[in-house]
Amino acid sequence: MSGRTRRAGVDEDSSPAQLGWQAAQAIRTLNHRTHPPALADPAEICQLLAALAATADRLPQLLGQLSRWLQTEQAADRLRADTPTAHPAQITATAVGDLTRAARTANRLGEALDSAHQHLAHLAAAADDS
């Protein structure tokens, strides 16, 4: 066995950016697999919604950690802007504000997905009487 650990299709040696792209690719694949809908029954959609709710629920922590990293790096004067007229502190503050809004939006997304999941838990495929 190699030194690389794999769990649930995720390469533990991947960088955070690579893991982000893997998540994006997983959503792209879901888009393809559900158009046209090729799902077996409401239980499958219910499970998918539970997984998507869990994904959304985990985003605020990630976004907060990215914000803290940016703020720490800016405070330590380890960031620079790519043009002389841009100021790293302003760029960082704007990005942190955007990440904070994204985290709040992810919270609302997670709540809505969980609500849909809870409602769908009461559905089942109708019996085929043919």
N, C-alpha and C positions, 0 to 999 in steps of 0.2 A: 504494500500500500504506500502511496506517495505521501509526502509531507503536507499535502493540501487536503484540507478537510471540507467535505461537502455535506450540507444539510438542507434538505427540502429544495434541492436545485440551486442553492446559493453557494457560490465559491467564497469561502471564508477569507481567502487571500485577496479578494477584490478590494479595490480602493472604494472609499465612499462614493466617488463620482461614478465608478463602474457599477456599483450596486444600484445607484439611482437610475442609471440607464437600463439595468436589468428590470427594475420595477416598471419603467416606462414601456419596455418591450413586452412585459407580461400583460399590461393593459392593452397594448396594441393587439396582441394575440387574442385576448378576450373579445376585443371589438370584432375581430375577424370570425371568431368561433360563435358569436351570437348574432351574426348577420348573414343570411336570415336566421332567425332564432332556431337553433338546433338543440334545444334543451329537452330533457326527458320528461320532467314534471315540475310542479311548483316547488317541491322539496329541493330540487337542484338550484333553482333561482334563490330560494331561501338561504341555502348554504353559501352561494356566491355573495349575496348581500351581507351575510354575517362576516365573510372574509373582507369585503370592501369596507364595511363599517370598522372592522379592526384596523385596516390599513389607514383609514382617515383618522381614527383615534390615536394612532401612533405618530402622525405627522406633527402635531403641535410640539411634542418633546423634541423631535428632530430639528424643527425650525427654531425653537428656543436655543438649542445647543449651537446651531449655526450663528445665531445672533450674538450669543455670548462670546463665541470664538472671534467674530468680527470686532466686537467691542474691546476685547482683551488685546487683540493685535493692534487696533487703532490706538488704544491707550498707551501701549508700549512703543508706539511710533514705528511699527514694523510694516506699515502699508504705504504704498505710494500710488498716485494717480498717473494715468498714462498721458496726460497733457498738462502743461504748466498752469493752465487756468482752472483746472479741476482741483478740488481739495478733498483729500482722503476722509477727513472728518465729516464733511457734508455728504459724501457718497455713502459712507458707512451709516450715518444717521438715517438717510433716506432708505437704504436697504433694510436696516433694522426695523424701521416703521413698516415697510412692505412685508417683511417676514412676520411681524406681529399681526398685521391684518390677515395674512394668509393662515396663520395659526388659528385665529378666531373663526375664519371661514371653514377651516378643516374641522373644527369642533362642531359647527353647525351641520356640515356635511355628514360627519359621523353620527350625529343625533338623528338626522333624517334617514340615513341608511339603516340605522338600528330600528327606527320606527317601522320602516317598510318591512324589514326582516321580521319583526314581531307580528305584524299583520299577516304576512304570508305564511307564518307558522301555522295558521289556521286553515290553510288550503291544502287540498290533495287533488290528484288527477281523478277525473270522473271515470267510473268503471266503464269499460268498453263492452257493451251488451250485444255486439254483433255475433 
